[in-house]
C-alpha cells in the first residue's frame, strides 16, 4: 500500500516538473521572439519604383495592367514627395519666424521712444472714475541702430565690388604696361673690338637684349657670321644677360657701375668728367662685343671692369639733376 502511495507521489512530482519545464520553455520562446529584430525594421519606408513594381506585379501581367500600376505608383510617389516638401517648408518657415523673434536690437533711440510712448499711453489709459479698463499698450518695433559703425563686419556685396574694382585696376595697369612696351626707342651702341664703331638701331621697349643683338649683328659685316649666343651687350660696365628687356631697366630705374641702365641715348662718358663720383642723367653708349674677344681680353681695361648684372646688388647711389 505504501509502495502505491510512493509511486503516485513520484508520478505527480514528475508531472509538475514537466509542466514547469514547458512553462519555462514557452517563456523563453516569447523572450526570444521579442528580442529578435523584425524584418520590416530593416526595410526602407519607401521602396524604389522597380521594387514596388516587382512587389505588385507578380506572375504574368498584361502590358496595360503593368503600365497602369506603374502610373499609379509614380503618382503616389509624387504626392508623397510634395507632402514631404510642404512639411519641410513649414519647418523652415517656423524656424525663420522663431529666429526673427529672437533677434537682438541696438536701437537705443527706438527704446527711448518706446518707453516714452508707453509712458504716455499708460498715462492716457489710466482708469477713470467711471471704472473703464486700461487698453493694452502696443510695443514699439525694434530695429538696427544706424549710428553703429558696421564697416568692419563682412559684407558680401561690398567685397564683391572691391574685387571687381581691383580686377579693373589690374587690367588697366596691364594695358598701360603693354602700351609702354610697344613704344620705340633709339638704342645707340658701339661694336667694340678694341676700338669703337658707333651705330644706332630702333627697338621697342618690350624687346629683349637678344633681339637687339640680332638687329646689331645685321649692321656689321664682321658679325653676320656670329651667333647671337656668342655676342654680349655691356652697358655701364655690367654685362646684361640676353633675356632682360629694355622695359625691365626702364620701369625699375636700374643702374650699373658707372651710370643708369634706363637711358639708351648717348651723352659724354661720365668717367671723363671732372667729378666722376657724382652721376647725372648722362650715359655712354653700350658695347656689343664677341664673347671670344671678351675671353681673350677680360684681364685688360675696360673688360677688366665688366661684371654680370645682378638685380639684387646695390651699385651705389647717384643723383639725377
Secondary structure by P-SEA (a helix, b strand, c coil): caaaaaaaaaaaaaaaaaaaaaaaaaaaaaaaaaacccccccccccccaaaaaaaaccccccaaaaaaaaaaaaaaaaaaaaaaaaaaaaaaaaaaaaaaaaccccaaaaaaaaaaaaaaaaaaaccccccccccbbbbcbbbbcccccccccccaaaaaaaaaaaaaaaaaaaaaaaaaaabbbbbbbbbcccccbbbbbbbcccccaaaaaaaaaaacccccccccccbbbbcccccccccccaaaaaaaccccccccccccccccccccccccccccccccbbbbbbaaaaaacccccccccccccccccccbbbbcc
